[in-house]
């Protein structure tokens, strides 16, 4: 999967899972806390399915009714690359806006 193919929800889910495994509700709560974005269950579970299919996350054993997910090495590489892209874009935006 190319970096440009990651949807915004995918990026936020990977960012949420980077520090460690979480289940769906914890992911949604974390994204709301760090990004101020409320994603619904449909968006979340579609992103989780896509990220799992692409090998960026793996499901862990269920904890009761909750199934946690863990980011893979490939997922970590993808989110690191996306973060580097964001830093480059932020630098360009900062320079261009400084001239206005």
Buried (B, 14 or more C-beta within 10 A) or exposed (E): BEEEEBEEBBBBBBBBBEEEBBBBEBBBEBBEEEBEEEBEEEBBEBBBEBBBEBEBBBEBEEEEEEBBBEBBEBBBEBBEEBBEEEEEEEEEEEEEEEEE
